[in-house]
Amino acid sequence: MKLDHDICYRAIQTRDSRFDGRFFTGVLSTGIYCRPVCPAPLPKPENCQFFSSAAAAHAAGFRPCLRCRPEVAPELSFPLASASTVSRALSLIAAGGLDENSVSDLAAQVGVSDRHLRRLFTQHLGVSPMAIAQTRRIHFAKKLLDETSLSIADVALASGFSSLRRFNDVMRRTYHRTPRELRKGLSGGQGRDFSSGITLKLPFSPPYNWVELMRFFIPRAIPGIEMAESGYYRRTVVINGAHGVVEVRPMLNQSHLAATIQFPQVTALGQIVEGLRRLFDLGAKSADIDIHLQKSPYLSRSVAVLPGLRVAGAWDAFELAVRAILGQQVSVAAATTLAGRLVKRYGDPLVLLDGAVAPADLHFVFPAPAVLANAELTEIGLPRVRAQTISALAAALVKTPNWLQTFTDLDDAISGLRQIPGIGEWTAQYIAMRALHEPDAFPASDLGLLRAMGQHSKPMTQKQLLQIAEAWRPWRAYAAMHLWLGEPTLMSLKEDCA
């Protein structure tokens, strides 16, 4: 990303939070890199060098600022088609995709060559995937040192370092301090306490409309798996066969959510944090999206009333895809009921270790693809055609576990998903929108969208809606959220199947 020196300098002069996470400032006189909102004295313009990522600043020889803490800057996504591969690769890196695997393995997961992935990272971020991974490890370790009482050894494991010796060496070289010296007022770590959970901050770029996002999640919460209320969201999680519970709450007048994580494997913390970031769409540049959509006469009022609206994501792509199929041609309430039956019949009972106690009403983890591939789903009241669609989707995931992560762009995702018998355009777009985090996905055949755009109780046609929606690119998924939540009575999310 090309950065204008004068614009960036004006941003750090005013400590403009809108630029937080968009670039980092390397200060030549101190050898430190900072966020645009850093409270330190303003450096001279000639001493400033600007970078599009923290990893680029780190690779240039600067060390992270201890005052503004670059590790807690919002991690903003790359929404444009030209950077969709970078965005997916970054998500995999954040979940530990390069802790044990190679760049070639990462490239294969996102469907490109090793050489092409390196070229894309250089183009958009100015550094290699491995440099991004190393900076991520350092930042996550610093975050755990500041925000938890995990032991130093556990921090090293959780942040993806292969040995405690290497962790200590890297942190000392990066911060000119040992990990113990970096701790702020903590007693050096008290070990793991998964019974009460570990609480971490999940930063975002404001504005963030938690209330409206919960209005979307609450009626769709799967009984036994999820609990959603105005003040919190809870759910069960399963990673590598281990069970856990996560809870996320909004923080008043703060630019972060608070996540409490109960999970027995400390090495999964990074993967869980990344999953929550995607679930709550924390990488979106809300201010930019609002400015763009507010230009539309169809959306201007909703954007003014509901600033910072995010796209409701998904914890697990397979789970969301199954939920979308269950929702074909039925109401939200009916789909939620079917999802609850499916989980009760085929989900594994939730088992927490280390003396942890699960919240009331959370009893199961979502069934794995291998379970649903051969399940007789008509037993829960599901029509045979939809039961066969879920079985076919599950079989595809059994054969290729990362299949839902291999699509190269939105068109490829829609084409690939529609190869599953019973998945039509609406279902594919809805899965791409929520599970694959495609910001331009748009289920144009949705009855709620067509009615919201219609006049005098007469729905708009799909062709008309698609023509109007061209002006909303590349943020059509956010426009869909505005149309659904702008008219609560029209949130049926039914598919007009061919």
C-alpha angles and dihedrals in degrees: 000000000000113000124202109224095212094048092047092048092051088051093055090044090061095032086230108195091204088075095049108126094011096091142355130222121228111203110210095199094057104024090232130125122214145184119254089253096055112141093212119114112285112263121224115270092243090057094055127096118179127215132188092221139026088237090059091052090048092049089052090060102262122132126220119269115247093208104053095026105216088206090074097049115119111271101226121201131228106243102176121098092242090060101036091104090052091050093052092045091050090052091053091047090051089053090054098268093150099037091095104359131075130245087254089058090049092049091051090053093056093041103249137101123270091245094049093049091052090049092051092050091050090048097049104027106019094233142073125267090250091055089052090051093050093049090047091054092050094047094046091049091051090048092052091047091053101039106033140043094228114143118259090251092053091048089054092050094044093051094052103256115148095216140017091234092056091045092053092046095049094046092048092050092046101045102019085236136089119249090254091052090051093060112105111220094326121128096238098276133309099217127247123332107177095159091077096025137234117273121212134175118245107202125209138177108255145272099063121174103207095163095059093042089056090049086061096043100044100069091041098050108126110235112245092016106053139030120191129179134157092272104038149013122214133178145159121253135194124199123174090344095306119118130220146154130235129194126192126193134178119246115220114245091352130118094229143062121230116236122193112198127196108187132137098220114070090194089068095061095095092049091049093050091050090048091053092048089057094043091055097034093236094163096066121114094225097180092056093045092050092050091052097046094042088068089070115090088214094057107026095095094047093048090050091050097038107036117176096026112168133200111257105243133194135250092215126020094214092050092051092046090054090047090052092052091049087054096057111125094347135093124266090253093051092048091050090051091051091048090053091051092049093051093046092049101041108014121102116246112259111257118187123190136206093047094297117156120214119229116255116277094024105108110140146040119226114270117258122244090253090060097048095041090075101024122121095233095178085078090077093054097267118146112251094244093056091042089055091049092055091047091050092049091048091049090053090054092047089054095043110017095192095042094120090056097051101076113115098209143344095283091049091049094051092046093048096046092049089060086075107089109247097024108113132181095280094050093045093049092046092051091047091049098050108019101033095036095228103166093202097049110123127181093208095175091062110126092217092056093046092050093045089055095043129094131231093003091305113122120229117245120255091242092054092048093051091051092052092043092060087081090056095060131155089021103050092129089061090048088054090054090052092051093047096045095037088066110036093187092058098058095111095122094201123166122230094215122201 
